[in-house]
Amino acid sequence: MPAKIIDGKAFAATVRAQVAEHVTKLKDAHGITPGLAVVLVGEDPASQVYVRSKGKQTVEVGMKSVEHKLDAETSEADLLKVIDDLNNDPEIHGILVQLPLPKHLDEDLVINSIAPEKDVDGFHISNVGLLGTGQKSMVPCTPLGCLMMLRDHHGSLSGLDAVVIGRSNIVGKPMAQLLLGDSCTVTIAHSRTKDLADVVRRADIVVAAVGRPEMVPGDWIKPGATVIDVGINRLDAPEKGDGKTKLVGDVHYESCAAVAGAITPVPGGVGPMTIACLLANTVTACCRANGLPEPE
Ligand code: NDP
């Protein structure tokens, strides 16, 4: 049987519709409009695309969107001042600093200067600690989106063997924590892992977050396993015409789809869920700030 294609685009549309419904309720019943501020430093083209997309979708679900575009040369003190102002702005419930930051800025310092309750990316050290100890936190958007798709497909994840390839702070590690929280048996693989193919072959769930185009071939996948491809890699695509490019994931889609039980495509899988979860986190932060019940 061919793998079920997990349609992240459709799933994300459902999440956004739920967010929009909650935003309407907050406005109608409480006169509150959730607000999301995105801070972009410099002119990284990919970051500019993400920020534009985040702003557009924030407005589409009825929330307030604020963008701070700062010069690439912005000093750390000036950036921290912008964050401090947003921390103290009662109309802003979520703050996101687009990464990567220019080299002269200390990323950890900047992220940890965001008020933890407004840290909708879930990267603040307090949120990392809360997640690691199983307490209520802000959960990083990409792994949260992956978890939602996995829960939707499997129902319970309890007892399943999960392998996460990649140990970054923004994807691999929080993904592993979330899977552990759902009672998977979790292995985190990385560039020093021995016999990666054998490790991946044990998995009922494979989450690939490596940043290497089509690195995972189909013969690493246990028949029937669920494959979540976080990777976004842009490759030249001369077959589409001169200068054209295409996006591929970290897994080799055709060969993995031939063996897997379910798989997320690239594009149209994890990517759209990430922004939808950012919007959902902002509503959650807004509800918490106002002592109101959080969305399910
Ligand atoms: P990082 O570069 O921070 O981390 C990559 C991880 O992959 C590292 O832990 C590294 O190991 C590991 N790795 C590298 N090479 C190998 C290898 N040959 N075998 C096994 N492991 C390896 O990347 P991110 O976590 O930030 O992102 C991963 C991918 O996900 C990228 O393609 C990125 O574009 C994409 N992404 C997609 C998002 C979305 O919304 N869909 C959001 C965020 C990221 P080590 O630690 O040993 O170096």
Residues whose N, C-alpha, C, O or C-beta is under 5 A from the ligand:
A	BS01	NDP	T142 G166 R167 S168 V171 G172 A189 H190 S191 R192 A209 V210 G211 V230 G231 I232 N233 V270 G271 T274
